[in-house]
Amino acid sequence: MQRRRFLKLGSAALAMIPVVAFSGRTFATTNAAMRASLKYEDKPEGEKQCSNCVQFVPGKTATDKGGCKLMPGDTEISPNGHCTAWAKK
């Protein structure tokens, strides 16, 4: 590898570090705000629980945490949780 190419690739990689780090924080902040606006709780309310909601994306097993179609990138949704956007499957 030539020195110039190495320096270009190295500087491009260094320039991407803040972008990648910032985007992760953005998801966390956005999802925290979304959880609050949907009044998400990680306990069921009657028959309302994430595991029987159309928006829930299950984890690897029935008891693993999964995701929610309304909160992209959030993989910490309890199958026993609920929120105001709950819709029966």
C-alpha positions as CSV (number, residue, x, y, z in Angstrom):
1,M,0.0,0.0,0.0
2,Q,1.3,3.4,-0.9
3,R,1.8,6.0,1.8
4,R,-0.7,8.5,0.3
5,R,-3.4,5.9,0.0
6,F,-2.7,4.8,3.6
7,L,-3.0,8.4,4.8
8,K,-6.2,9.0,2.9
9,L,-7.9,5.9,4.2
10,G,-6.6,6.5,7.7
11,S,-7.9,10.1,7.8
12,A,-11.2,9.0,6.4
13,A,-11.6,6.4,9.1
14,L,-10.7,8.9,11.8
15,A,-13.2,11.4,10.4
16,M,-16.0,8.8,10.6
17,I,-15.5,8.1,14.4
18,P,-17.5,11.1,15.6
19,V,-20.3,10.4,13.1
20,V,-20.7,6.8,14.2
21,A,-20.5,7.8,17.9
22,F,-23.0,10.6,17.5
23,S,-25.5,8.4,15.6
24,G,-25.6,5.9,18.4
25,R,-26.4,8.6,20.9
26,T,-29.1,10.0,18.6
27,F,-30.9,6.6,18.6
28,A,-30.7,6.4,22.4
29,T,-32.0,9.9,22.8
30,T,-34.7,9.5,20.2
31,N,-35.9,6.2,21.7
32,A,-35.9,7.5,25.2
33,A,-38.1,10.4,24.0
34,M,-40.3,7.9,22.1
35,R,-40.6,5.6,25.1
36,A,-41.7,8.5,27.2
37,S,-44.2,9.8,24.7
38,L,-45.7,6.3,24.3
39,K,-45.7,5.8,28.1
40,Y,-43.7,2.6,27.7
41,E,-43.4,0.4,30.9
42,D,-41.7,-3.0,31.1
43,K,-44.6,-4.7,32.9
44,P,-48.0,-5.8,31.4
45,E,-51.3,-4.0,31.8
46,G,-54.0,-6.7,31.7
47,E,-53.9,-8.4,28.3
48,K,-51.8,-5.5,26.9
49,Q,-48.2,-6.7,26.6
50,C,-45.6,-6.3,23.9
51,S,-45.5,-10.0,23.1
52,N,-49.0,-9.9,21.7
53,C,-48.7,-6.5,20.0
54,V,-48.5,-6.2,16.3
55,Q,-45.6,-3.7,16.6
56,F,-43.3,-6.0,18.7
57,V,-40.3,-7.7,17.0
58,P,-39.5,-10.7,19.2
59,G,-36.0,-11.5,20.5
60,K,-34.3,-14.9,19.9
61,T,-36.5,-16.7,22.5
62,A,-39.9,-15.9,23.9
63,T,-38.4,-14.4,27.1
64,D,-35.6,-12.4,25.4
65,K,-36.0,-8.7,24.9
66,G,-36.9,-7.6,21.4
67,G,-37.6,-4.5,19.4
68,C,-40.5,-2.3,18.4
69,K,-41.4,-1.1,14.9
70,L,-42.2,2.3,16.4
71,M,-38.7,2.6,18.0
72,P,-36.1,1.8,15.3
73,G,-32.8,0.4,16.7
74,D,-34.2,-0.2,20.2
75,T,-33.6,-3.8,21.1
76,E,-34.4,-3.5,24.8
77,I,-38.2,-3.9,24.7
78,S,-39.5,-6.4,27.2
79,P,-42.0,-8.9,25.9
80,N,-43.9,-8.3,29.1
81,G,-44.0,-4.5,28.6
82,H,-46.8,-2.3,27.2
83,C,-47.4,1.2,25.9
84,T,-50.2,3.4,24.6
85,A,-49.5,2.2,21.0
86,W,-50.4,-1.4,21.8
87,A,-52.4,-3.1,19.1
88,K,-53.5,-6.8,19.4
89,K,-52.0,-9.2,16.8
